[in-house]
Amino acid sequence: MNVNNTKEKISSVAVDLFSKEGYNQISMRKIAETVGIREASIYYHYSKKKDILDSIFLYFRENMNQTSIIPEAEEKLLNESPMALYHFGSEAVKSQFKSITMVKILRLIFIEIYHNDKIKEFFKKELFDGIMEFWTLLFQNFMDKGIIMKDDPKKLAESYYNYSMFKMFETVVIKYPEDPSELNLDSVFNNIEDHFNFILSYMSTDMV
């Protein structure tokens, strides 16, 4: 038995089961059965179900961190055009969600956020507070550079990001297909990019 492969398989199976049936509905025994190992063996890799969830969060966080951009590159793209900067970031995020595992984790977060405090806190920290701060600062930067009219940058950030989150929720929960590989992420991300472009156009100083 390859220990690393077995641990990875446990995590992969857990993501699949959690995203289909919910975290609380799945037992360690069910995960072990699906993996094809004895229940006692799973505790060699994970002492409790919470540890599996922690490993899933770590995987998600590490992948999302790969989408970050260094300040120098961000400034260079912004000087080219706001849409160039946005498109670069959008493509980076989309590339991570080409992984079905990442899609399943996002689905898990969305369906468990209302009754699992640990998942709610992860969402708040990794997918809300920091990202809202980023978009607020970015819209403020657009205003400072005279790209868009002066307004409340936080409200613009909320307009953009709330729409983005809704479209992702719609995709991985409301319209989630039986076969996740059928998801059309290009269409979703293009739609979100169109919304960003709409905000910029509406707020453009050229409209004054």
ZARO-754934 format. One line per field, with one value per residue: residue in three letters; y, x, z of N, C-alpha, C in turn. Coordinates in Angstrom, 1 decimal. Each point is the difference from the previous one (the first is absolute). Layout:
N
res: ala; ...
nv: Y; ...
nu: X; ...
nw: Z; ...
cav: Y; ...
cau: X; ...
caw: Z; ...
cv: Y; ...
cu: X; ...
cw: Z; ...
END
This chain:
208
res: met; asn; val; asn; asn; thr; lys; glu; lys; ile; ser; ser; val; ala; val; asp; leu; phe; ser; lys; glu; gly; tyr; asn; gln; ile; ser; met; arg; lys; ile; ala; glu; thr; val; gly; ile; arg; glu; ala; ser; ile; tyr; tyr; his; tyr; ser; lys; lys; lys; asp; ile; leu; asp; ser; ile; phe; leu; tyr; phe; arg; glu; asn; met; asn; gln; thr; ser; ile; ile; pro; glu; ala; glu; glu; lys; leu; leu; asn; glu; ser; pro; met; ala; leu; tyr; his; phe; gly; ser; glu; ala; val; lys; ser; gln; phe; lys; ser; ile; thr; met; val; lys; ile; leu; arg; leu; ile; phe; ile; glu; ile; tyr; his; asn; asp; lys; ile; lys; glu; phe; phe; lys; lys; glu; leu; phe; asp; gly; ile; met; glu; phe; trp; thr; leu; leu; phe; gln; asn; phe; met; asp; lys; gly; ile; ile; met; lys; asp; asp; pro; lys; lys; leu; ala; glu; ser; tyr; tyr; asn; tyr; ser; met; phe; lys; met; phe; glu; thr; val; val; ile; lys; tyr; pro; glu; asp; pro; ser; glu; leu; asn; leu; asp; ser; val; phe; asn; asn; ile; glu; asp; his; phe; asn; phe; ile; leu; ser; tyr; met; ser; thr; asp; met; val
nv: -1.2; 1.0; 0.3; 0.7; -1.0; -0.8; 0.8; 0.1; -1.3; -0.1; 0.9; -0.6; -1.2; 0.5; 0.7; -1.2; -0.7; 0.8; 0.2; -1.3; -0.4; 0.8; 0.9; 0.4; -0.2; 0.3; -1.3; -0.2; -0.8; 0.9; 0.9; -0.7; -0.3; 1.3; 0.3; -0.9; 0.7; -0.7; 0.1; -1.0; -0.3; 0.5; -0.5; -0.8; 0.4; -0.2; 0.7; 1.0; 0.1; 0.7; -1.0; -0.7; 0.6; 0.0; -1.2; -0.1; 0.7; -0.7; -1.0; 0.4; 0.3; -1.1; -0.6; 0.6; -0.3; -0.9; 0.6; 0.1; 1.3; 0.1; 0.9; -0.3; -1.3; 0.2; 0.7; -0.9; -1.0; 0.6; 0.3; -1.3; -0.5; 0.5; -0.1; 0.5; 0.8; 0.4; 0.0; 0.5; 0.7; 0.3; 0.1; 0.7; 0.6; 0.2; 0.2; 0.6; 0.6; -0.1; 0.0; -1.2; -0.3; 1.1; -0.4; -1.3; 0.5; 0.8; -1.1; -0.7; 1.1; 0.2; -1.4; 0.2; 1.1; -0.4; -1.2; 0.5; 0.2; -1.1; -0.5; 0.5; -0.3; -1.2; 0.0; 0.4; -0.9; -1.0; 0.1; 0.7; 0.0; -0.9; -0.8; 0.2; -0.2; -1.1; -0.3; 0.2; -0.6; -1.0; 0.0; 0.0; -1.0; -0.6; 0.3; -0.4; -1.0; 0.3; -1.3; 0.1; 0.4; 1.0; -1.0; -0.8; -0.2; 0.1; 1.0; 0.5; -0.2; 0.4; 1.1; 0.1; -0.1; 0.7; 0.7; 0.1; 0.2; 0.9; 0.5; 0.0; 0.6; 0.8; 0.1; 0.1; 0.8; 1.1; 0.2; -0.5; -0.4; -1.1; 0.4; 0.3; -1.0; 0.0; 0.4; 1.1; -0.1; -0.3; -0.5; -0.7; -0.2; -0.3; -0.6; -0.6; -0.3; -0.4; -0.5; -0.4; -0.4; -0.5; -0.5; -0.5; -0.5; -0.5; -0.4; -0.2; 0.6; -0.9; -0.5; 0.6
nu: 0.8; -0.3; 0.7; 0.8; 0.1; 0.1; 0.9; 0.6; -0.2; 0.3; 1.0; 0.4; -0.1; 0.7; 0.7; 0.1; 0.2; 0.9; 0.5; -0.1; 0.4; 1.0; 0.7; -1.1; -0.4; 1.2; 0.1; 0.9; -1.0; -0.9; 0.9; 0.3; -1.3; -0.2; 1.0; -0.6; 0.0; 0.7; -1.1; 0.6; 0.2; -1.2; 0.0; 0.6; -0.9; -1.2; 0.3; -0.5; -1.3; 0.1; 0.9; -0.9; -0.9; 0.9; 0.2; -1.4; -0.1; 1.0; -0.5; -1.2; 0.4; 0.7; -1.0; -0.8; 0.9; -0.1; -1.2; 0.7; 0.1; 1.2; 0.2; 1.3; -0.3; -0.6; 1.0; 0.9; -0.8; -0.1; 1.3; 0.0; -0.8; -1.0; -0.4; 1.2; 0.0; -1.2; 0.2; 1.2; -0.6; -0.9; 1.0; 0.7; -1.1; -0.4; 1.3; -0.2; -1.1; 1.1; 0.5; -0.5; 1.2; 0.6; -0.7; 0.3; 1.2; -0.1; -0.5; 0.9; 0.9; -0.6; 0.0; 1.2; 0.1; -1.2; 0.6; 1.2; 0.2; 0.6; -0.9; -0.9; 0.8; 0.2; -1.3; -0.3; 0.9; -0.3; -1.3; 0.2; 0.5; 1.0; -0.9; -0.9; 0.9; 0.4; -1.3; -0.2; 1.2; -0.3; -1.3; 0.6; 0.8; -1.1; -0.6; 1.1; 0.0; -1.2; 0.0; -0.5; -1.3; 0.1; 0.1; -0.9; 1.3; -0.4; -0.9; 1.0; 0.8; -1.0; -0.3; 1.4; 0.5; -1.0; 0.1; 1.3; -0.2; -1.0; 0.8; 0.9; -0.9; -0.5; 1.3; 0.5; -1.1; -0.5; 1.0; 0.4; 0.8; -0.6; 0.5; 0.8; 0.4; -1.3; 0.6; -0.7; 1.2; 0.3; -1.2; 0.2; 1.2; -0.4; -1.0; 0.8; 0.8; -1.1; -0.3; 1.3; -0.1; -1.1; 0.5; 1.0; -0.8; -0.8; 1.1; 0.2; 1.1; 0.1; -0.8; 0.9
nw: 0.0; -0.9; 1.1; -0.7; -0.9; 1.0; 0.6; -1.2; -0.1; 1.3; -0.2; -1.2; 0.6; 1.0; -0.8; -0.7; 1.1; 0.6; -1.2; 0.1; 1.1; 0.1; 0.7; 0.6; -1.3; -0.1; 0.2; 0.9; 0.5; -0.4; 0.4; 1.1; 0.1; -0.3; 0.9; 0.8; 1.2; 1.0; 0.8; 0.7; -1.3; -0.1; 1.2; -0.8; -0.9; 0.5; 1.1; -0.7; -0.2; 1.1; 0.2; -0.5; 0.7; 1.0; -0.4; 0.0; 1.2; 0.5; -0.6; 0.5; 1.2; 0.0; -0.5; 0.9; 0.8; -0.8; 0.3; 1.1; 0.0; -0.4; 0.9; -0.3; -0.1; 1.1; 0.4; -0.6; 0.4; 1.2; -0.2; -0.3; 0.9; 0.6; -1.3; -0.4; 1.0; -0.3; -1.3; 0.3; 0.9; -0.9; -1.0; 1.0; 0.4; -1.2; -0.2; 1.2; -0.5; -0.9; 1.2; -0.2; 0.6; -0.6; -1.1; 0.3; 0.3; -1.1; -0.6; 0.6; -0.3; -1.2; -0.1; 0.5; -0.7; -0.2; 0.1; -0.6; 1.2; -0.1; -0.7; 0.9; 1.0; -0.6; -0.3; 1.3; 0.4; -0.8; 0.1; 1.1; 1.3; -0.2; -0.7; 0.9; 0.9; -0.7; -0.2; 1.3; 0.3; -0.7; 0.4; 1.2; -0.4; -0.5; 1.2; 0.7; -0.9; 0.4; 0.3; 1.3; 0.0; 0.8; 0.8; 0.5; 0.2; 1.3; -0.3; -0.7; 1.0; 0.8; -0.9; -0.1; 1.3; 0.4; -1.1; 0.2; 1.3; -0.4; -1.0; 0.9; 0.9; -1.0; -0.3; 1.2; 0.2; -0.5; -0.8; 1.2; -1.0; -0.4; -1.2; 1.1; -0.7; 0.2; 1.1; -0.4; 0.6; -1.3; -0.2; 1.2; -0.3; -1.2; 0.5; 0.9; -1.0; -0.6; 1.2; 0.2; -1.2; 0.4; 1.1; -0.7; -1.0; 0.9; 0.6; -1.3; 0.1; -1.0; 1.0; 0.7
cav: 1.2; 1.2; 0.8; 1.3; -0.2; -0.3; 1.2; 0.9; -0.6; 0.2; 1.4; 0.2; -0.6; 0.9; 1.1; -0.4; -0.4; 1.2; 0.9; -0.6; -0.3; 0.9; -0.4; -0.7; -1.2; -1.0; -0.5; -0.5; -1.3; 0.2; 0.4; -1.2; -0.9; 0.5; -0.1; -1.4; -0.4; -0.2; 1.2; 0.2; 0.5; 1.5; 0.8; 0.1; 1.2; 1.1; -0.5; 0.3; 0.5; 1.4; 0.1; -0.2; 1.3; 0.9; -0.3; 0.5; 1.4; 0.3; -0.2; 1.1; 1.3; 0.0; 0.2; 1.4; 0.8; 0.0; 1.0; 1.4; 0.7; 0.9; 1.4; 0.5; -0.5; 0.5; 1.4; 0.0; -0.3; 1.1; 1.1; -0.4; 0.3; -0.7; -1.3; -0.9; -0.5; -0.9; -1.2; -0.8; -0.6; -0.9; -1.3; -0.7; -0.6; -1.0; -1.2; -0.9; -0.7; -1.1; -1.2; -0.4; -0.1; 1.3; 0.2; -0.7; 0.6; 1.2; -0.5; -0.4; 1.2; 0.6; -0.7; -0.2; 1.3; 0.5; -0.8; -0.6; 1.2; -0.1; 0.3; 1.4; 0.8; -0.1; 0.8; 1.4; 0.4; -0.3; 0.4; 1.2; 1.2; 0.5; 0.3; 1.3; 1.1; 0.1; 0.6; 1.4; 0.8; 0.0; 1.1; 1.3; 0.3; 0.4; 1.4; 0.8; 0.2; 0.7; -1.0; 0.0; 1.1; -0.1; -0.6; -0.9; -1.1; -1.2; -0.4; -0.6; -1.3; -0.8; -0.3; -1.0; -1.3; -0.7; -0.6; -1.1; -1.1; -0.6; -0.8; -1.3; -0.8; -0.5; -1.0; -1.2; -0.5; 0.0; -0.6; -1.0; -1.2; -1.2; -0.1; 1.3; 0.4; 0.7; 1.5; 0.9; 1.1; 1.2; 0.8; 0.7; 1.0; 1.1; 0.7; 0.9; 1.0; 1.0; 0.8; 0.9; 1.0; 0.8; 1.0; 1.0; 0.8; 0.9; 1.0; 0.6; 1.5; 0.4; 0.2; 1.3
cau: -0.8; 0.7; -0.6; -0.3; -1.2; -1.2; -0.5; -0.6; -1.2; -0.9; -0.4; -0.8; -1.3; -0.8; -0.4; -1.1; -1.1; -0.5; -0.6; -1.3; -0.9; 0.2; 1.0; -0.5; -0.6; 1.0; 0.8; 1.3; -0.2; -0.5; 1.1; 0.9; -0.6; 0.1; 1.4; 0.3; 0.9; -0.7; -0.3; 1.1; 1.1; -0.2; 0.5; 1.5; 0.2; -0.8; -0.5; -1.4; -0.5; 0.4; 1.4; -0.2; -0.5; 1.1; 0.9; -0.7; 0.1; 1.4; 0.1; -0.7; 0.8; 1.3; -0.4; -0.5; 1.2; 0.8; -0.6; 0.4; 0.9; 0.9; -0.5; 0.6; -0.7; -1.4; 0.1; 0.3; -1.2; -0.9; 0.4; -0.5; -1.5; -0.7; -0.5; 1.2; 0.2; -1.1; 0.0; 1.1; -0.5; -1.1; 0.5; 0.7; -1.0; -0.7; 0.9; -0.1; -1.3; -0.1; 0.1; -1.3; 0.1; -0.3; -1.4; -0.7; 0.3; -0.8; -1.3; 0.0; -0.1; -1.3; -1.1; 0.1; 0.3; -1.1; -0.2; 1.3; 0.7; 1.4; -0.1; -0.4; 1.2; 0.9; -0.6; 0.1; 1.4; 0.7; -0.8; -0.9; 0.6; 1.2; -0.3; -0.8; 1.0; 0.8; -0.8; -0.2; 1.2; 0.2; -0.9; 0.5; 1.1; -0.6; -0.4; 1.1; 0.6; -0.9; -0.6; -1.4; -0.5; 0.0; -1.2; 0.3; 0.6; -0.5; -1.2; 0.4; 0.6; -1.1; -0.7; 0.7; 0.3; -1.2; -0.5; 0.9; -0.4; -1.3; 0.1; 0.7; -0.9; -1.0; 0.7; 0.4; -1.1; -1.4; 0.0; 1.1; -0.4; 0.4; 1.4; 0.6; 0.9; -0.9; -0.1; 0.6; 0.6; 0.4; -1.2; -0.2; 1.1; -0.2; -1.2; 0.5; 0.8; -0.9; -0.5; 1.0; 0.1; -1.2; 0.3; 1.0; -0.6; -1.0; 0.7; 1.1; 0.1; -0.3; -1.4; -0.3
caw: 0.0; 0.0; 1.1; -0.5; -0.9; 0.8; 0.7; -1.0; -0.5; 1.0; -0.1; -1.2; 0.2; 1.0; -0.8; -0.8; 0.9; 0.7; -0.9; -0.5; 1.1; 1.2; 0.9; 1.2; -0.3; -0.4; 1.2; -0.3; -0.5; -1.3; -0.8; -0.1; -0.9; -1.4; -0.4; -0.1; 1.1; 1.3; 0.7; 0.9; -0.8; -0.3; 1.1; -0.2; -0.8; 0.6; 1.3; 0.0; -1.2; -0.1; -0.6; -1.4; -0.4; 0.1; -1.2; -1.2; 0.0; -0.4; -1.4; -0.7; 0.3; -0.8; -1.4; -0.2; 0.2; -1.3; -0.9; 0.3; -0.9; 0.7; -0.2; -1.2; -1.2; 0.1; -0.4; -1.4; -0.7; 0.2; -0.8; -1.4; 0.1; 1.1; -0.4; -0.1; 1.4; 0.4; -0.8; 0.5; 1.3; -0.3; -0.6; 1.0; 0.9; -0.8; -0.2; 1.2; 0.0; -1.0; 0.8; 0.5; 1.4; 0.5; -0.2; 1.1; 1.3; 0.1; 0.2; 1.4; 0.8; -0.2; 0.6; 1.5; 0.7; 0.9; 1.2; 0.5; 0.4; -0.5; -1.5; -0.1; 0.4; -1.1; -1.0; 0.3; 0.0; -1.2; -1.2; 0.2; 0.6; -0.7; -1.4; 0.0; 0.2; -1.3; -1.0; 0.5; -0.3; -1.5; -0.5; 0.5; -0.9; -1.3; 0.2; 0.2; -1.3; -0.9; -1.0; 0.2; 0.9; 1.5; 0.7; 1.1; -0.6; 0.6; -0.6; -1.3; 0.3; 0.3; -1.2; -0.8; 0.6; 0.3; -1.3; -0.3; 0.9; -0.4; -1.2; 0.4; 0.7; -1.0; -0.8; 0.8; 0.9; -0.6; -1.4; 0.0; -0.8; 0.6; -0.4; 0.1; -1.2; -1.0; 0.3; -1.0; 0.8; -0.8; -0.1; 1.3; 0.2; -1.0; 0.6; 1.1; -0.6; -0.7; 1.1; 0.4; -1.1; 0.1; 1.1; -0.4; -1.0; 0.7; 0.9; -0.8; 0.0; -1.4; -0.1; 0.6
cv: 1.2; 1.0; 1.4; -0.1; -0.3; 1.2; 1.0; -0.5; 0.2; 1.5; 0.2; -0.6; 0.8; 1.2; -0.3; -0.3; 1.3; 0.9; -0.6; -0.1; 0.9; -0.6; -0.8; -1.4; -1.1; -0.4; -0.4; -1.4; 0.0; 0.3; -1.2; -1.0; 0.4; -0.1; -1.5; -0.5; -0.3; 1.3; 0.4; 0.6; 1.5; 0.8; 0.0; 1.3; 1.3; -0.4; 0.3; 0.7; 1.5; 0.2; -0.2; 1.4; 1.0; -0.2; 0.5; 1.5; 0.4; -0.1; 1.1; 1.3; 0.0; 0.3; 1.4; 1.0; 0.1; 1.0; 1.4; 0.6; 1.0; 1.4; 0.7; -0.4; 0.6; 1.5; 0.1; -0.3; 1.1; 1.2; -0.3; 0.2; -0.8; -1.4; -1.0; -0.6; -1.0; -1.3; -0.9; -0.7; -1.0; -1.3; -0.8; -0.8; -1.1; -1.2; -0.9; -0.8; -0.9; -1.3; -0.3; 0.0; 1.4; 0.4; -0.6; 0.6; 1.3; -0.3; -0.4; 1.2; 0.6; -0.7; -0.2; 1.3; 0.4; -0.8; -0.7; 1.3; 0.0; 0.4; 1.4; 0.9; 0.0; 0.8; 1.5; 0.5; -0.1; 0.5; 1.2; 1.2; 0.5; 0.4; 1.3; 1.2; 0.3; 0.8; 1.5; 0.9; 0.2; 1.1; 1.4; 0.5; 0.5; 1.5; 1.0; 0.3; 0.7; -0.9; 0.0; 1.2; -0.3; -0.5; -0.8; -1.3; -1.4; -0.5; -0.5; -1.4; -1.0; -0.4; -1.0; -1.3; -0.7; -0.7; -1.2; -1.2; -0.7; -0.9; -1.3; -0.9; -0.6; -1.2; -1.3; -0.6; -0.1; -0.8; -1.1; -1.3; -1.3; -0.4; 1.3; 0.4; 0.7; 1.5; 0.8; 1.2; 1.2; 0.9; 0.8; 1.1; 1.1; 0.9; 1.0; 1.1; 1.1; 0.9; 1.0; 1.1; 1.0; 1.1; 1.1; 1.0; 1.0; 1.1; 0.7; 1.5; 0.5; 0.3; 1.4; 1.1
cu: 0.9; -0.7; -0.5; -1.3; -1.3; -0.5; -0.6; -1.3; -1.1; -0.6; -0.9; -1.4; -0.9; -0.5; -1.3; -1.3; -0.6; -0.8; -1.4; -1.0; 0.1; 1.0; -0.5; -0.6; 1.0; 0.9; 1.4; -0.1; -0.4; 1.2; 0.9; -0.6; 0.1; 1.4; 0.4; 1.0; -0.9; -0.2; 1.2; 1.2; 0.0; 0.6; 1.5; 0.4; -0.6; -0.6; -1.5; -0.5; 0.4; 1.3; -0.1; -0.5; 1.1; 0.9; -0.6; 0.1; 1.4; 0.2; -0.6; 0.8; 1.3; -0.3; -0.4; 1.2; 0.8; -0.6; 0.5; 1.0; 0.9; -0.3; 0.6; -0.8; -1.4; 0.0; 0.2; -1.3; -1.0; 0.3; -0.4; -1.4; -0.6; -0.5; 1.1; 0.3; -1.1; 0.1; 1.1; -0.4; -1.1; 0.4; 0.8; -0.9; -0.7; 0.9; 0.0; -1.3; -0.2; 0.2; -1.4; 0.0; -0.3; -1.4; -0.8; 0.2; -0.8; -1.5; -0.2; -0.2; -1.3; -1.1; 0.1; 0.2; -1.0; -0.1; 1.3; 0.9; 1.5; 0.0; -0.4; 1.2; 1.0; -0.4; 0.3; 1.5; 0.6; -0.8; -0.8; 0.8; 1.2; -0.3; -0.8; 1.0; 0.8; -0.8; -0.3; 1.2; 0.2; -0.9; 0.4; 1.2; -0.4; -0.4; 1.1; 0.7; -0.9; -0.6; -1.5; -0.3; 0.2; -1.3; 0.5; 0.7; -0.5; -1.3; 0.2; 0.5; -1.1; -0.8; 0.6; 0.0; -1.3; -0.6; 0.9; -0.3; -1.3; 0.2; 0.8; -0.9; -1.0; 0.6; 0.3; -1.1; -1.3; 0.0; 1.1; -0.5; 0.4; 1.4; 0.7; 0.9; -0.8; -0.1; 0.7; 0.5; 0.4; -1.2; -0.2; 1.0; -0.2; -1.2; 0.5; 0.9; -0.8; -0.6; 1.0; 0.2; -1.2; 0.2; 1.0; -0.6; -0.9; 0.7; 1.1; 0.0; -0.3; -1.5; -0.5; -0.2
cw: 0.0; 0.9; -0.6; -1.0; 0.8; 0.7; -1.0; -0.5; 1.1; -0.1; -1.2; 0.1; 1.0; -0.7; -0.8; 0.8; 0.7; -1.0; -0.6; 1.2; 1.2; 0.9; 1.2; -0.3; -0.3; 1.2; -0.5; -0.6; -1.5; -0.9; -0.2; -1.0; -1.4; -0.5; -0.3; 1.0; 1.2; 0.7; 0.9; -0.7; -0.2; 1.1; 0.1; -0.7; 0.6; 1.3; 0.2; -1.3; -0.2; -0.6; -1.5; -0.6; -0.1; -1.2; -1.3; -0.1; -0.4; -1.5; -0.8; 0.2; -0.9; -1.5; -0.3; 0.2; -1.3; -0.9; 0.3; -1.0; 0.8; -0.3; -1.3; -1.2; 0.0; -0.5; -1.5; -0.8; 0.1; -0.9; -1.5; -0.1; 1.1; -0.4; -0.2; 1.4; 0.4; -0.7; 0.5; 1.3; -0.2; -0.5; 1.0; 0.9; -0.8; -0.2; 1.2; 0.1; -1.1; 0.7; 0.6; 1.5; 0.6; -0.1; 1.1; 1.3; 0.1; 0.2; 1.4; 0.9; 0.0; 0.7; 1.5; 0.8; 1.0; 1.3; 0.5; 0.3; -0.5; -1.5; -0.2; 0.2; -1.2; -1.2; 0.2; -0.1; -1.4; -1.2; 0.1; 0.5; -0.9; -1.4; -0.1; 0.2; -1.2; -1.0; 0.3; -0.3; -1.5; -0.6; 0.5; -0.9; -1.3; 0.1; 0.1; -1.3; -1.0; -1.1; 0.1; 0.9; 1.4; 0.5; 1.2; -0.5; 0.6; -0.7; -1.4; 0.1; 0.3; -1.2; -0.9; 0.6; 0.4; -1.2; -0.4; 0.9; -0.4; -1.2; 0.3; 0.8; -0.9; -0.7; 0.7; 0.9; -0.8; -1.3; -0.1; -0.8; 0.8; -0.3; 0.0; -1.2; -1.1; 0.3; -1.0; 0.7; -0.9; -0.1; 1.3; 0.2; -1.0; 0.5; 1.1; -0.5; -0.7; 1.1; 0.4; -1.1; 0.0; 1.1; -0.4; -1.0; 0.7; 0.8; -0.7; 0.1; -1.4; -0.2; 0.6; -1.1
END
